[in-house]
Amino acid sequence: MIRTDDLVHRYDDVVAVDGVSVSIDDGECVVVAGANGSGKTTLVRHFNGLLEPDAGAVEVNGRAVGDDLVAARTAVGMVFQEPRDQLVAATVGADVAFGPENLGLDRTEIDRRVETALSAVNLAGREKQPVTDLSGGERERVAIAGALAMEPDHLVLDEPFTGLDAPARESVLDRLRALAAEGTSVVIVTHDLRDVLALVGRVLVMADGELVVDDDPESARASLPRYDVRDPDRDGPRC
Ligand SMILES: Nc1ncnc2c1ncn2[C@@H]1O[C@H](COP(=O)(O)OP(=O)(O)OP(=O)(O)O)[C@@H](O)[C@H]1O
């Protein structure tokens, strides 16, 4: 479980997260939506101790994040907004294997994880390809595969779909669905609710640093326009 209790984060004069208390259970699939600058990224960066609270508390699996950052970072996998900057190795396979290797897993298990993760992002069999040859969207998919290969208890994806084409997006969503069914909690931060509302069981909406909606997708839908969150299924495509 991930839990925040009256969490506050300030950047100088800006209160980016303003007293947020929220619990995310194992196996829950949650979307965090909200307008630009509403505090979504700041909130989720607390889930594995990338930021320190100015007030309040954050716990992962019952333990304060600040007490054991390594445990928190192992338990909570993150894919950031600019995942293409996250690649660390020369080839696709080496990049996805990097995290599992650092967990000290044996080669067979590492290879299994790399294969499963690459097929989840529609890049099966591309292990040997240099990362420098990849398109932006492919890099993004490799970064997602790297997080999947860690098989964390909780997976947080911050705007993961920006550069993904429709088949890649569908494949990643399928994998996230399966992970949640297996007990991984999945937290998706996005402006783009396309397909996501059908996947998640719960919608959190941030506005001015506060958690203003915490509801099931159907009930949350009515509040989305008030907080400048577009509902693509209702609002239709935009040119
Ligand atoms: N490193 C930083 N230094 C100063 N202010 C920051 C920093 N990061 C974010 N902020 C400010 O904190 C507030 C919340 O930002 P945050 O990035 O958490 O929002 P967000 O909802 O994720 O936005 P977006 O959808 O645009 O990514 C904004 O006012 C933003 O300008």
The ligand as an SDF file (V2000), in Angstrom:
LIG
                    3D

 31 33  0  0  0  0  0  0  0  0999 V2000
   11.2600   22.1460   -9.4200 N   0  0  0  0  0  0  0  0  0  0  0  0
   10.3330   23.0790   -9.2000 C   0  0  0  0  0  0  0  0  0  0  0  0
   10.6610   24.2900   -8.7290 N   0  0  0  0  0  0  0  0  0  0  0  0
    9.7290   25.2410   -8.5020 C   0  0  0  0  0  0  0  0  0  0  0  0
    8.4050   25.0540   -8.7190 N   0  0  0  0  0  0  0  0  0  0  0  0
    8.0170   23.8770   -9.2060 C   0  0  0  0  0  0  0  0  0  0  0  0
    8.9600   22.8240   -9.4710 C   0  0  0  0  0  0  0  0  0  0  0  0
    8.2720   21.7490   -9.9350 N   0  0  0  0  0  0  0  0  0  0  0  0
    6.9780   22.1140   -9.9570 C   0  0  0  0  0  0  0  0  0  0  0  0
    6.8290   23.3790   -9.5190 N   0  0  0  0  0  0  0  0  0  0  0  0
    5.5560   24.0930   -9.3680 C   0  0  0  0  0  0  0  0  0  0  0  0
    4.7310   23.3310   -8.4960 O   0  0  0  0  0  0  0  0  0  0  0  0
    3.3960   23.3020   -8.9720 C   0  0  0  0  0  0  0  0  0  0  0  0
    2.9670   21.8560   -9.2160 C   0  0  0  0  0  0  0  0  0  0  0  0
    3.7670   21.3260  -10.2750 O   0  0  0  0  0  0  0  0  0  0  0  0
    3.6650   19.8110  -10.7450 P   0  0  0  0  0  0  0  0  0  0  0  0
    4.7050   19.6050  -11.7820 O   0  0  0  0  0  0  0  0  0  0  0  0
    3.6450   18.9310   -9.5640 O   0  0  0  0  0  0  0  0  0  0  0  0
    2.2070   19.8060  -11.3950 O   0  0  0  0  0  0  0  0  0  0  0  0
    1.5930   18.8360  -12.4980 P   0  0  0  0  0  0  0  0  0  0  0  0
    0.1460   18.7500  -12.1740 O   0  0  0  0  0  0  0  0  0  0  0  0
    2.3500   17.5610  -12.5390 O   0  0  0  0  0  0  0  0  0  0  0  0
    1.8010   19.6640  -13.8290 O   0  0  0  0  0  0  0  0  0  0  0  0
    1.9400   19.1870  -15.3670 P   0  0  0  0  0  0  0  0  0  0  0  0
    0.6510   18.5440  -15.7190 O   0  0  0  0  0  0  0  0  0  0  0  0
    2.1540   20.4610  -16.0950 O   0  0  0  0  0  0  0  0  0  0  0  0
    3.1000   18.2440  -15.4210 O   0  0  0  0  0  0  0  0  0  0  0  0
    3.3670   24.1870  -10.2140 C   0  0  0  0  0  0  0  0  0  0  0  0
    2.9740   25.4720   -9.8290 O   0  0  0  0  0  0  0  0  0  0  0  0
    4.8080   24.1840  -10.6880 C   0  0  0  0  0  0  0  0  0  0  0  0
    5.1180   25.3620  -11.3700 O   0  0  0  0  0  0  0  0  0  0  0  0
  1  2  1  0
  2  3  1  0
  2  7  2  0
  3  4  2  0
  4  5  1  0
  5  6  2  0
  6  7  1  0
  6 10  1  0
  7  8  1  0
  8  9  2  0
  9 10  1  0
 10 11  1  0
 11 12  1  0
 11 30  1  0
 12 13  1  0
 13 14  1  0
 13 28  1  0
 14 15  1  0
 15 16  1  0
 16 17  2  0
 16 18  1  0
 16 19  1  0
 19 20  1  0
 20 21  2  0
 20 22  1  0
 20 23  1  0
 23 24  1  0
 24 25  2  0
 24 26  1  0
 24 27  1  0
 28 29  1  0
 28 30  1  0
 30 31  1  0
M  END
$$$$
